[in-house]
């Protein structure tokens, strides 16, 4: 085995051990993840909004007429 395969094997083992400890060693409850997931979705949405406000602000600084923020799907303008 070369060094790369050993490192990949160690990383996979650590990942499996971590997931195993979440689900079996501790009393892991799925409902703990629901508020955390909703919180991160909310924070991510606020982050996107603030990012787009930054584009609008600096567009106004260089005299680009901007009136609305539009957040599109990937690849669509």
PyMOL Python script that loads the backbone (N, CA, C, O; Angstrom):
from pymol import cmd

cmd.read_pdbstr("""\
ATOM      1  N   UNK A   1       0.850  -1.196   0.000  1.00  0.00           N
ATOM      2  CA  UNK A   1       0.000   0.000   0.000  1.00  0.00           C
ATOM      3  C   UNK A   1       0.884   1.244   0.000  1.00  0.00           C
ATOM      4  O   UNK A   1       1.914   1.311   0.672  1.00  0.00           O
ATOM      5  N   UNK A   2       0.447   2.203  -0.765  1.00  0.00           N
ATOM      6  CA  UNK A   2       1.214   3.435  -0.757  1.00  0.00           C
ATOM      7  C   UNK A   2       0.667   4.381   0.321  1.00  0.00           C
ATOM      8  O   UNK A   2      -0.358   4.111   0.947  1.00  0.00           O
ATOM      9  N   UNK A   3       1.350   5.446   0.508  1.00  0.00           N
ATOM     10  CA  UNK A   3       1.028   6.385   1.576  1.00  0.00           C
ATOM     11  C   UNK A   3      -0.367   6.999   1.413  1.00  0.00           C
ATOM     12  O   UNK A   3      -1.077   7.205   2.397  1.00  0.00           O
ATOM     13  N   UNK A   4      -0.754   7.289   0.168  1.00  0.00           N
ATOM     14  CA  UNK A   4      -2.063   7.903  -0.104  1.00  0.00           C
ATOM     15  C   UNK A   4      -3.196   6.987   0.338  1.00  0.00           C
ATOM     16  O   UNK A   4      -4.154   7.449   0.957  1.00  0.00           O
ATOM     17  N   UNK A   5      -3.101   5.685   0.028  1.00  0.00           N
ATOM     18  CA  UNK A   5      -4.136   4.740   0.422  1.00  0.00           C
ATOM     19  C   UNK A   5      -4.233   4.607   1.938  1.00  0.00           C
ATOM     20  O   UNK A   5      -5.327   4.440   2.475  1.00  0.00           O
ATOM     21  N   UNK A   6      -3.112   4.680   2.623  1.00  0.00           N
ATOM     22  CA  UNK A   6      -3.126   4.601   4.081  1.00  0.00           C
ATOM     23  C   UNK A   6      -3.836   5.814   4.676  1.00  0.00           C
ATOM     24  O   UNK A   6      -4.644   5.672   5.594  1.00  0.00           O
ATOM     25  N   UNK A   7      -3.537   7.000   4.159  1.00  0.00           N
ATOM     26  CA  UNK A   7      -4.175   8.220   4.660  1.00  0.00           C
ATOM     27  C   UNK A   7      -5.680   8.188   4.388  1.00  0.00           C
ATOM     28  O   UNK A   7      -6.471   8.560   5.255  1.00  0.00           O
ATOM     29  N   UNK A   8      -6.081   7.749   3.195  1.00  0.00           N
ATOM     30  CA  UNK A   8      -7.502   7.647   2.870  1.00  0.00           C
ATOM     31  C   UNK A   8      -8.183   6.641   3.797  1.00  0.00           C
ATOM     32  O   UNK A   8      -9.291   6.894   4.272  1.00  0.00           O
ATOM     33  N   UNK A   9      -7.542   5.517   4.058  1.00  0.00           N
ATOM     34  CA  UNK A   9      -8.104   4.518   4.964  1.00  0.00           C
ATOM     35  C   UNK A   9      -8.278   5.053   6.376  1.00  0.00           C
ATOM     36  O   UNK A   9      -9.286   4.772   7.024  1.00  0.00           O
ATOM     37  N   UNK A  10      -7.315   5.814   6.856  1.00  0.00           N
ATOM     38  CA  UNK A  10      -7.412   6.406   8.189  1.00  0.00           C
ATOM     39  C   UNK A  10      -8.565   7.408   8.242  1.00  0.00           C
ATOM     40  O   UNK A  10      -9.333   7.418   9.205  1.00  0.00           O
ATOM     41  N   UNK A  11      -8.691   8.249   7.214  1.00  0.00           N
ATOM     42  CA  UNK A  11      -9.775   9.225   7.187  1.00  0.00           C
ATOM     43  C   UNK A  11     -11.144   8.555   7.130  1.00  0.00           C
ATOM     44  O   UNK A  11     -12.082   9.003   7.790  1.00  0.00           O
ATOM     45  N   UNK A  12     -11.264   7.494   6.352  1.00  0.00           N
ATOM     46  CA  UNK A  12     -12.532   6.763   6.286  1.00  0.00           C
ATOM     47  C   UNK A  12     -12.826   6.122   7.645  1.00  0.00           C
ATOM     48  O   UNK A  12     -13.971   6.144   8.096  1.00  0.00           O
ATOM     49  N   UNK A  13     -11.833   5.562   8.289  1.00  0.00           N
ATOM     50  CA  UNK A  13     -12.029   4.968   9.612  1.00  0.00           C
ATOM     51  C   UNK A  13     -12.459   5.983  10.651  1.00  0.00           C
ATOM     52  O   UNK A  13     -13.331   5.696  11.472  1.00  0.00           O
ATOM     53  N   UNK A  14     -11.861   7.168  10.629  1.00  0.00           N
ATOM     54  CA  UNK A  14     -12.242   8.233  11.565  1.00  0.00           C
ATOM     55  C   UNK A  14     -13.680   8.659  11.306  1.00  0.00           C
ATOM     56  O   UNK A  14     -14.450   8.862  12.245  1.00  0.00           O
ATOM     57  N   UNK A  15     -14.042   8.796  10.033  1.00  0.00           N
ATOM     58  CA  UNK A  15     -15.409   9.195   9.685  1.00  0.00           C
ATOM     59  C   UNK A  15     -16.421   8.155  10.145  1.00  0.00           C
ATOM     60  O   UNK A  15     -17.446   8.507  10.729  1.00  0.00           O
ATOM     61  N   UNK A  16     -16.147   6.885   9.890  1.00  0.00           N
ATOM     62  CA  UNK A  16     -17.062   5.823  10.318  1.00  0.00           C
ATOM     63  C   UNK A  16     -17.157   5.795  11.839  1.00  0.00           C
ATOM     64  O   UNK A  16     -18.246   5.611  12.382  1.00  0.00           O
ATOM     65  N   UNK A  17     -16.060   5.970  12.521  1.00  0.00           N
ATOM     66  CA  UNK A  17     -16.083   5.998  13.984  1.00  0.00           C
ATOM     67  C   UNK A  17     -16.886   7.166  14.520  1.00  0.00           C
ATOM     68  O   UNK A  17     -17.616   7.021  15.501  1.00  0.00           O
ATOM     69  N   UNK A  18     -16.762   8.312  13.893  1.00  0.00           N
ATOM     70  CA  UNK A  18     -17.515   9.486  14.336  1.00  0.00           C
ATOM     71  C   UNK A  18     -19.012   9.275  14.148  1.00  0.00           C
ATOM     72  O   UNK A  18     -19.801   9.544  15.053  1.00  0.00           O
ATOM     73  N   UNK A  19     -19.399   8.792  12.967  1.00  0.00           N
ATOM     74  CA  UNK A  19     -20.815   8.545  12.698  1.00  0.00           C
ATOM     75  C   UNK A  19     -21.347   7.464  13.632  1.00  0.00           C
ATOM     76  O   UNK A  19     -22.464   7.584  14.136  1.00  0.00           O
ATOM     77  N   UNK A  20     -20.577   6.422  13.867  1.00  0.00           N
ATOM     78  CA  UNK A  20     -20.977   5.359  14.768  1.00  0.00           C
ATOM     79  C   UNK A  20     -21.186   5.891  16.189  1.00  0.00           C
ATOM     80  O   UNK A  20     -22.140   5.506  16.864  1.00  0.00           O
ATOM     81  N   UNK A  21     -20.297   6.767  16.636  1.00  0.00           N
ATOM     82  CA  UNK A  21     -20.443   7.309  17.991  1.00  0.00           C
ATOM     83  C   UNK A  21     -21.662   8.220  18.091  1.00  0.00           C
ATOM     84  O   UNK A  21     -22.278   8.307  19.154  1.00  0.00           O
ATOM     85  N   UNK A  22     -22.017   8.895  17.011  1.00  0.00           N
ATOM     86  CA  UNK A  22     -23.213   9.743  17.043  1.00  0.00           C
ATOM     87  C   UNK A  22     -24.486   8.917  17.186  1.00  0.00           C
ATOM     88  O   UNK A  22     -25.379   9.279  17.952  1.00  0.00           O
ATOM     89  N   UNK A  23     -24.571   7.827  16.465  1.00  0.00           N
ATOM     90  CA  UNK A  23     -25.812   7.081  16.405  1.00  0.00           C
ATOM     91  C   UNK A  23     -25.952   6.010  17.480  1.00  0.00           C
ATOM     92  O   UNK A  23     -27.074   5.660  17.848  1.00  0.00           O
ATOM     93  N   UNK A  24     -24.843   5.481  17.992  1.00  0.00           N
ATOM     94  CA  UNK A  24     -24.967   4.319  18.864  1.00  0.00           C
ATOM     95  C   UNK A  24     -24.409   4.535  20.266  1.00  0.00           C
ATOM     96  O   UNK A  24     -25.019   4.075  21.231  1.00  0.00           O
ATOM     97  N   UNK A  25     -23.289   5.209  20.415  1.00  0.00           N
ATOM     98  CA  UNK A  25     -22.677   5.321  21.729  1.00  0.00           C
ATOM     99  C   UNK A  25     -23.432   6.302  22.610  1.00  0.00           C
ATOM    100  O   UNK A  25     -23.668   6.025  23.786  1.00  0.00           O
ATOM    101  N   UNK A  26     -23.806   7.425  22.064  1.00  0.00           N
ATOM    102  CA  UNK A  26     -24.555   8.419  22.805  1.00  0.00           C
ATOM    103  C   UNK A  26     -26.021   8.298  22.417  1.00  0.00           C
ATOM    104  O   UNK A  26     -26.349   7.743  21.369  1.00  0.00           O
ATOM    105  N   UNK A  27     -26.876   8.806  23.241  1.00  0.00           N
ATOM    106  CA  UNK A  27     -28.294   8.754  22.906  1.00  0.00           C
ATOM    107  C   UNK A  27     -28.598   9.860  21.920  1.00  0.00           C
ATOM    108  O   UNK A  27     -29.134  10.909  22.278  1.00  0.00           O
ATOM    109  N   UNK A  28     -28.249   9.610  20.689  1.00  0.00           N
ATOM    110  CA  UNK A  28     -28.431  10.592  19.623  1.00  0.00           C
ATOM    111  C   UNK A  28     -29.897  10.626  19.221  1.00  0.00           C
ATOM    112  O   UNK A  28     -30.483   9.594  18.894  1.00  0.00           O
ATOM    113  N   UNK A  29     -30.470  11.785  19.246  1.00  0.00           N
ATOM    114  CA  UNK A  29     -31.867  11.958  18.855  1.00  0.00           C
ATOM    115  C   UNK A  29     -31.925  12.821  17.605  1.00  0.00           C
ATOM    116  O   UNK A  29     -31.272  13.862  17.529  1.00  0.00           O
ATOM    117  N   UNK A  30     -32.704  12.390  16.632  1.00  0.00           N
ATOM    118  CA  UNK A  30     -32.813  13.123  15.382  1.00  0.00           C
ATOM    119  C   UNK A  30     -33.417  14.501  15.592  1.00  0.00           C
ATOM    120  O   UNK A  30     -33.081  15.441  14.872  1.00  0.00           O
ATOM    121  N   UNK A  31     -34.304  14.631  16.572  1.00  0.00           N
ATOM    122  CA  UNK A  31     -34.946  15.922  16.774  1.00  0.00           C
ATOM    123  C   UNK A  31     -33.998  16.981  17.316  1.00  0.00           C
ATOM    124  O   UNK A  31     -34.366  18.155  17.363  1.00  0.00           O
ATOM    125  N   UNK A  32     -32.794  16.607  17.725  1.00  0.00           N
ATOM    126  CA  UNK A  32     -31.794  17.612  18.077  1.00  0.00           C
ATOM    127  C   UNK A  32     -31.301  18.344  16.836  1.00  0.00           C
ATOM    128  O   UNK A  32     -30.909  19.509  16.910  1.00  0.00           O
ATOM    129  N   UNK A  33     -31.321  17.657  15.695  1.00  0.00           N
ATOM    130  CA  UNK A  33     -30.793  18.248  14.467  1.00  0.00           C
ATOM    131  C   UNK A  33     -31.777  19.204  13.800  1.00  0.00           C
ATOM    132  O   UNK A  33     -31.361  20.091  13.055  1.00  0.00           O
ATOM    133  N   UNK A  34     -33.066  19.038  14.053  1.00  0.00           N
ATOM    134  CA  UNK A  34     -34.059  19.860  13.355  1.00  0.00           C
ATOM    135  C   UNK A  34     -33.905  21.345  13.689  1.00  0.00           C
ATOM    136  O   UNK A  34     -33.813  22.146  12.759  1.00  0.00           O
ATOM    137  N   UNK A  35     -33.872  21.764  14.967  1.00  0.00           N
ATOM    138  CA  UNK A  35     -33.674  23.202  15.232  1.00  0.00           C
ATOM    139  C   UNK A  35     -32.324  23.715  14.743  1.00  0.00           C
ATOM    140  O   UNK A  35     -32.214  24.848  14.275  1.00  0.00           O
ATOM    141  N   UNK A  36     -31.300  22.874  14.855  1.00  0.00           N
ATOM    142  CA  UNK A  36     -29.972  23.282  14.389  1.00  0.00           C
ATOM    143  C   UNK A  36     -29.966  23.489  12.879  1.00  0.00           C
ATOM    144  O   UNK A  36     -29.382  24.456  12.388  1.00  0.00           O
ATOM    145  N   UNK A  37     -30.604  22.598  12.149  1.00  0.00           N
ATOM    146  CA  UNK A  37     -30.684  22.722  10.690  1.00  0.00           C
ATOM    147  C   UNK A  37     -31.469  23.963  10.296  1.00  0.00           C
ATOM    148  O   UNK A  37     -31.053  24.703   9.404  1.00  0.00           O
ATOM    149  N   UNK A  38     -32.599  24.197  10.951  1.00  0.00           N
ATOM    150  CA  UNK A  38     -33.388  25.388  10.649  1.00  0.00           C
ATOM    151  C   UNK A  38     -32.613  26.666  10.958  1.00  0.00           C
ATOM    152  O   UNK A  38     -32.711  27.649  10.224  1.00  0.00           O
ATOM    153  N   UNK A  39     -31.842  26.648  12.049  1.00  0.00           N
ATOM    154  CA  UNK A  39     -31.018  27.805  12.395  1.00  0.00           C
ATOM    155  C   UNK A  39     -29.991  28.091  11.302  1.00  0.00           C
ATOM    156  O   UNK A  39     -29.817  29.243  10.907  1.00  0.00           O
ATOM    157  N   UNK A  40     -29.309  27.057  10.812  1.00  0.00           N
ATOM    158  CA  UNK A  40     -28.293  27.266   9.784  1.00  0.00           C
ATOM    159  C   UNK A  40     -28.912  27.697   8.458  1.00  0.00           C
ATOM    160  O   UNK A  40     -28.308  28.481   7.726  1.00  0.00           O
ATOM    161  N   UNK A  41     -30.103  27.198   8.137  1.00  0.00           N
ATOM    162  CA  UNK A  41     -30.785  27.662   6.927  1.00  0.00           C
ATOM    163  C   UNK A  41     -31.128  29.140   7.062  1.00  0.00           C
ATOM    164  O   UNK A  41     -30.962  29.905   6.112  1.00  0.00           O
ATOM    165  N   UNK A  42     -31.606  29.546   8.235  1.00  0.00           N
ATOM    166  CA  UNK A  42     -31.930  30.950   8.473  1.00  0.00           C
ATOM    167  C   UNK A  42     -30.686  31.828   8.370  1.00  0.00           C
ATOM    168  O   UNK A  42     -30.711  32.871   7.718  1.00  0.00           O
ATOM    169  N   UNK A  43     -29.609  31.409   9.008  1.00  0.00           N
ATOM    170  CA  UNK A  43     -28.358  32.188   8.971  1.00  0.00           C
ATOM    171  C   UNK A  43     -27.816  32.266   7.544  1.00  0.00           C
ATOM    172  O   UNK A  43     -27.330  33.316   7.125  1.00  0.00           O
ATOM    173  N   UNK A  44     -27.895  31.163   6.792  1.00  0.00           N
ATOM    174  CA  UNK A  44     -27.419  31.154   5.417  1.00  0.00           C
ATOM    175  C   UNK A  44     -28.239  32.119   4.554  1.00  0.00           C
ATOM    176  O   UNK A  44     -27.685  32.836   3.721  1.00  0.00           O
ATOM    177  N   UNK A  45     -29.551  32.134   4.757  1.00  0.00           N
ATOM    178  CA  UNK A  45     -30.417  33.046   4.007  1.00  0.00           C
ATOM    179  C   UNK A  45     -30.075  34.499   4.316  1.00  0.00           C
ATOM    180  O   UNK A  45     -29.980  35.321   3.404  1.00  0.00           O
ATOM    181  N   UNK A  46     -29.891  34.817   5.576  1.00  0.00           N
ATOM    182  CA  UNK A  46     -29.508  36.184   5.971  1.00  0.00           C
ATOM    183  C   UNK A  46     -28.154  36.539   5.365  1.00  0.00           C
ATOM    184  O   UNK A  46     -27.953  37.666   4.913  1.00  0.00           O
ATOM    185  N   UNK A  47     -27.229  35.587   5.353  1.00  0.00           N
ATOM    186  CA  UNK A  47     -25.906  35.826   4.780  1.00  0.00           C
ATOM    187  C   UNK A  47     -26.004  36.157   3.291  1.00  0.00           C
ATOM    188  O   UNK A  47     -25.334  37.078   2.824  1.00  0.00           O
ATOM    189  N   UNK A  48     -26.822  35.427   2.541  1.00  0.00           N
ATOM    190  CA  UNK A  48     -27.004  35.709   1.117  1.00  0.00           C
ATOM    191  C   UNK A  48     -27.591  37.100   0.922  1.00  0.00           C
ATOM    192  O   UNK A  48     -27.147  37.849   0.051  1.00  0.00           O
ATOM    193  N   UNK A  49     -28.582  37.446   1.727  1.00  0.00           N
ATOM    194  CA  UNK A  49     -29.213  38.757   1.610  1.00  0.00           C
ATOM    195  C   UNK A  49     -28.201  39.877   1.856  1.00  0.00           C
ATOM    196  O   UNK A  49     -28.144  40.841   1.093  1.00  0.00           O
ATOM    197  N   UNK A  50     -27.406  39.753   2.914  1.00  0.00           N
ATOM    198  CA  UNK A  50     -26.395  40.768   3.220  1.00  0.00           C
ATOM    199  C   UNK A  50     -25.358  40.841   2.095  1.00  0.00           C
ATOM    200  O   UNK A  50     -24.902  41.929   1.745  1.00  0.00           O
ATOM    201  N   UNK A  51     -24.990  39.704   1.536  1.00  0.00           N
ATOM    202  CA  UNK A  51     -24.031  39.668   0.425  1.00  0.00           C
ATOM    203  C   UNK A  51     -24.582  40.437  -0.780  1.00  0.00           C
ATOM    204  O   UNK A  51     -23.865  41.227  -1.395  1.00  0.00           O
ATOM    205  N   UNK A  52     -25.839  40.207  -1.111  1.00  0.00           N
ATOM    206  CA  UNK A  52     -26.444  40.884  -2.259  1.00  0.00           C
ATOM    207  C   UNK A  52     -26.634  42.382  -1.991  1.00  0.00           C
ATOM    208  O   UNK A  52     -26.513  43.189  -2.913  1.00  0.00           O
ATOM    209  N   UNK A  53     -26.925  42.759  -0.762  1.00  0.00           N
ATOM    210  CA  UNK A  53     -26.991  44.187  -0.397  1.00  0.00           C
ATOM    211  C   UNK A  53     -25.630  44.840  -0.634  1.00  0.00           C
ATOM    212  O   UNK A  53     -25.557  45.993  -1.059  1.00  0.00           O
ATOM    213  N   UNK A  54     -24.546  44.097  -0.356  1.00  0.00           N
ATOM    214  CA  UNK A  54     -23.197  44.609  -0.624  1.00  0.00           C
ATOM    215  C   UNK A  54     -22.980  44.879  -2.101  1.00  0.00           C
ATOM    216  O   UNK A  54     -22.391  45.895  -2.469  1.00  0.00           O
ATOM    217  N   UNK A  55     -23.455  43.968  -2.955  1.00  0.00           N
ATOM    218  CA  UNK A  55     -23.354  44.208  -4.397  1.00  0.00           C
ATOM    219  C   UNK A  55     -24.130  45.471  -4.783  1.00  0.00           C
ATOM    220  O   UNK A  55     -23.653  46.285  -5.573  1.00  0.00           O
ATOM    221  N   UNK A  56     -25.310  45.620  -4.225  1.00  0.00           N
ATOM    222  CA  UNK A  56     -26.144  46.789  -4.543  1.00  0.00           C
ATOM    223  C   UNK A  56     -25.471  48.081  -4.074  1.00  0.00           C
ATOM    224  O   UNK A  56     -25.462  49.081  -4.791  1.00  0.00           O
ATOM    225  N   UNK A  57     -24.911  48.048  -2.869  1.00  0.00           N
ATOM    226  CA  UNK A  57     -24.255  49.225  -2.304  1.00  0.00           C
ATOM    227  C   UNK A  57     -23.071  49.662  -3.162  1.00  0.00           C
ATOM    228  O   UNK A  57     -22.946  50.839  -3.500  1.00  0.00           O
ATOM    229  N   UNK A  58     -22.205  48.714  -3.511  1.00  0.00           N
ATOM    230  CA  UNK A  58     -21.035  49.085  -4.297  1.00  0.00           C
ATOM    231  C   UNK A  58     -21.403  49.398  -5.744  1.00  0.00           C
ATOM    232  O   UNK A  58     -20.691  50.151  -6.409  1.00  0.00           O
ATOM    233  N   UNK A  59     -22.492  48.839  -6.237  1.00  0.00           N
ATOM    234  CA  UNK A  59     -22.992  49.243  -7.552  1.00  0.00           C
ATOM    235  C   UNK A  59     -23.415  50.699  -7.551  1.00  0.00           C
ATOM    236  O   UNK A  59     -23.152  51.434  -8.502  1.00  0.00           O
ATOM    237  N   UNK A  60     -24.076  51.113  -6.472  1.00  0.00           N
ATOM    238  CA  UNK A  60     -24.479  52.525  -6.362  1.00  0.00           C
ATOM    239  C   UNK A  60     -23.260  53.439  -6.253  1.00  0.00           C
ATOM    240  O   UNK A  60     -23.281  54.562  -6.756  1.00  0.00           O
ATOM    241  N   UNK A  61     -22.202  52.966  -5.603  1.00  0.00           N
ATOM    242  CA  UNK A  61     -20.988  53.780  -5.477  1.00  0.00           C
ATOM    243  C   UNK A  61     -20.356  54.077  -6.838  1.00  0.00           C
ATOM    244  O   UNK A  61     -19.770  55.143  -7.027  1.00  0.00           O
ATOM    245  N   UNK A  62     -20.469  53.149  -7.779  1.00  0.00           N
ATOM    246  CA  UNK A  62     -19.883  53.364  -9.098  1.00  0.00           C
ATOM    247  C   UNK A  62     -20.946  53.779 -10.113  1.00  0.00           C
ATOM    248  O   UNK A  62     -20.754  53.639 -11.321  1.00  0.00           O
ATOM    249  N   UNK A  63     -22.065  54.289  -9.608  1.00  0.00           N
ATOM    250  CA  UNK A  63     -23.132  54.892 -10.419  1.00  0.00           C
ATOM    251  C   UNK A  63     -23.877  53.888 -11.307  1.00  0.00           C
ATOM    252  O   UNK A  63     -24.277  54.224 -12.422  1.00  0.00           O
ATOM    253  N   UNK A  64     -24.062  52.670 -10.820  1.00  0.00           N
ATOM    254  CA  UNK A  64     -24.907  51.703 -11.507  1.00  0.00           C
ATOM    255  C   UNK A  64     -26.291  51.796 -10.890  1.00  0.00           C
ATOM    256  O   UNK A  64     -26.440  51.715  -9.671  1.00  0.00           O
ATOM    257  N   UNK A  65     -27.297  51.966 -11.727  1.00  0.00           N
ATOM    258  CA  UNK A  65     -28.655  52.148 -11.243  1.00  0.00           C
ATOM    259  C   UNK A  65     -29.247  50.788 -10.837  1.00  0.00           C
ATOM    260  O   UNK A  65     -29.608  49.979 -11.692  1.00  0.00           O
ATOM    261  N   UNK A  66     -29.339  50.552  -9.539  1.00  0.00           N
ATOM    262  CA  UNK A  66     -29.907  49.305  -9.036  1.00  0.00           C
ATOM    263  C   UNK A  66     -31.125  49.623  -8.186  1.00  0.00           C
ATOM    264  O   UNK A  66     -31.077  50.494  -7.317  1.00  0.00           O
ATOM    265  N   UNK A  67     -32.219  48.911  -8.439  1.00  0.00           N
ATOM    266  CA  UNK A  67     -33.448  49.141  -7.687  1.00  0.00           C
ATOM    267  C   UNK A  67     -33.954  47.925  -6.957  1.00  0.00           C
ATOM    268  O   UNK A  67     -34.746  48.046  -6.022  1.00  0.00           O
ATOM    269  N   UNK A  68     -33.509  46.750  -7.370  1.00  0.00           N
ATOM    270  CA  UNK A  68     -33.985  45.556  -6.690  1.00  0.00           C
ATOM    271  C   UNK A  68     -32.890  44.500  -6.646  1.00  0.00           C
ATOM    272  O   UNK A  68     -31.947  44.515  -7.437  1.00  0.00           O
ATOM    273  N   UNK A  69     -33.045  43.594  -5.706  1.00  0.00           N
ATOM    274  CA  UNK A  69     -32.125  42.476  -5.567  1.00  0.00           C
ATOM    275  C   UNK A  69     -32.835  41.255  -6.114  1.00  0.00           C
ATOM    276  O   UNK A  69     -33.983  40.985  -5.761  1.00  0.00           O
ATOM    277  N   UNK A  70     -32.152  40.517  -6.978  1.00  0.00           N
ATOM    278  CA  UNK A  70     -32.733  39.307  -7.539  1.00  0.00           C
ATOM    279  C   UNK A  70     -31.775  38.147  -7.285  1.00  0.00           C
ATOM    280  O   UNK A  70     -30.619  38.170  -7.707  1.00  0.00           O
ATOM    281  N   UNK A  71     -32.273  37.152  -6.598  1.00  0.00           N
ATOM    282  CA  UNK A  71     -31.481  35.969  -6.321  1.00  0.00           C
ATOM    283  C   UNK A  71     -32.037  34.857  -7.194  1.00  0.00           C
ATOM    284  O   UNK A  71     -33.197  34.468  -7.056  1.00  0.00           O
ATOM    285  N   UNK A  72     -31.199  34.345  -8.096  1.00  0.00           N
ATOM    286  CA  UNK A  72     -31.645  33.376  -9.114  1.00  0.00           C
ATOM    287  C   UNK A  72     -31.075  32.004  -8.816  1.00  0.00           C
ATOM    288  O   UNK A  72     -30.209  31.838  -7.957  1.00  0.00           O
ATOM    289  N   UNK A  73     -31.594  31.011  -9.560  1.00  0.00           N
ATOM    290  CA  UNK A  73     -31.021  29.680  -9.527  1.00  0.00           C
ATOM    291  C   UNK A  73     -29.682  29.721 -10.260  1.00  0.00           C
ATOM    292  O   UNK A  73     -29.407  30.648 -11.023  1.00  0.00           O
ATOM    293  N   UNK A  74     -28.849  28.698 -10.017  1.00  0.00           N
ATOM    294  CA  UNK A  74     -27.553  28.618 -10.679  1.00  0.00           C
ATOM    295  C   UNK A  74     -27.748  28.555 -12.180  1.00  0.00           C
ATOM    296  O   UNK A  74     -28.558  27.766 -12.666  1.00  0.00           O
ATOM    297  N   UNK A  75     -27.031  29.358 -12.906  1.00  0.00           N
ATOM    298  CA  UNK A  75     -27.022  29.313 -14.341  1.00  0.00           C
ATOM    299  C   UNK A  75     -28.132  30.099 -14.990  1.00  0.00           C
ATOM    300  O   UNK A  75     -28.177  30.184 -16.218  1.00  0.00           O
ATOM    301  N   UNK A  76     -29.028  30.676 -14.221  1.00  0.00           N
ATOM    302  CA  UNK A  76     -30.121  31.473 -14.780  1.00  0.00           C
ATOM    303  C   UNK A  76     -29.926  32.925 -14.380  1.00  0.00           C
ATOM    304  O   UNK A  76     -29.615  33.223 -13.227  1.00  0.00           O
ATOM    305  N   UNK A  77     -30.105  33.806 -15.315  1.00  0.00           N
ATOM    306  CA  UNK A  77     -29.931  35.241 -15.027  1.00  0.00           C
ATOM    307  C   UNK A  77     -31.232  35.950 -15.259  1.00  0.00           C
ATOM    308  O   UNK A  77     -31.315  37.164 -15.077  1.00  0.00           O
TER     309      UNK A  77
END
""", "prot")
cmd.dss("prot")
cmd.show_as("cartoon", "prot")
cmd.util.cbc("prot")
cmd.orient("prot")
